[in-house]
Amino acid sequence: MNTGEHAPFDAALRDRHAEALEQLSPRVRAQLAQRRYAALRGQAQPRARRNGLRYAIAGFAAIGVLGLGLQLQPARIAPPTTPSTSVATVATAETRGDTLLDQDPEFYAWLASPDAQQLAME
């Protein structure tokens, strides 16, 4: 590659860089100089930056553990009622004068059957 071809382009870029540096505040220039010096000496990144990455990784790990814990938690399903219990419920419903649907003991016996549970799972 011939460096002579790129000389005008390089000079223009250096001029733009110098103009941009003149527009920076003295505080920002000092910070940039400190960081450049630290980078040339081979020092590590600032501590706050490293801690931020650690906190992000810890947060993602906590979310993953929480999700896994919720996946492994057993489902909380009410135990199925037996026909004798549902008949007792119907008997109390008759004394209160509820609707016809509440008074049907066969309906409650069917609800406790494995067929109804299989249908509910579908």
N, C-alpha and C positions, 0 to 999 in steps of 0.2 A: 504494500500500500504506500502510496506516495503522500507524505505529510504536507507537501506543498499544496495539494488540491484542497485540503481541509483548513488551511491557515486562515482564510477570511471567515469561515464559519466559526472556527475556534475563537477568533478575536471578537466576533460579534457576541458569542455566548459569554465570554469573559467580561465584556462591557456591560451586558445585561445583569450579570451576577453582581458586579460592583455597584450598579445602580440600586439593585434590590437590597444589598447590604447597607447602603447609605440610608435607606428608608426605615431600617430597624431601630428600635429604641436601644439605648446603651445597656439596659438590663438584659434584653434578649441577646444582644451581642456577647455579653459576658457569659451568659448561660451556654451559648453555642460554643464559645471558646473553651469553657470548662469541659463540656462534653467531648469536644474534639480532642482535647488533651488527654482525657481519660480513655478515650477509644484508642489513641495512639500508644498509650502505656499498657493497654490490654486489660483494663479493669472491667469488671462485670457491669451489668446493667444496674440502674438504681434499684434500691431495695423495694420501693413501693411497687414497681413494675413486676418484680418477681413474686411478691406477695399476691398481687392481683391474679396472676396465673394460678397460683396455689389455691386461692379461694374459688376460682372458677372450676377447677378440677374437683375440689371437695364438694362444691354445690352439685355438679353433675353426678358425682358418685352417690350423694345423698338422695337425689331424685331417683336414681336407678335402684337403690336399695329399697326405697319406699314403694316403688312400682312392683318390684319383685315380692316384697312382703304382702302387698295387696293381692297379688296373683296367687300366692300360696295360702292365703287365709281361707279357711273352710267357709262355705256358704252357710248363712244362717237361715234355715228353713224351718218353719213351724212343723212340729210332728203331726202326722196325719191323725185325724180323729177316727175313733172306732165307731162302728154302727150303734153300739149301745149308748155311747156318749151323745151321738147326734139324735137318737130317739129321745133322750132325756131333754135335749135342747128343744125339740119339736113339742114335747109335752108342755114345757114352760111357755112356748110361743102360743099354744092353743089357749092357755089360760089368760094371756094378755089380749087375745083377739087380733093377732097380726093378720097379714094378707094370706091368701091361699098358697102362695109359693113358699112362705115360711112354715106352713103346716104340713108339708109333704114329707113324710119320713123316708120314702124311697129315694127322694132326691138327695138327702143327706147321706144315706147309705151308699149311694152311687158315688158321691164326692169322696168318700173314704176308700173307695175301691182302687186297685192298681190301674184299672182302665182309665179312670179320671186323672190319675197322676201322670200316666203316659201321655194322655191327650194334652195336659197342661204343659208338658215338656216340649211338645212339638210346636 
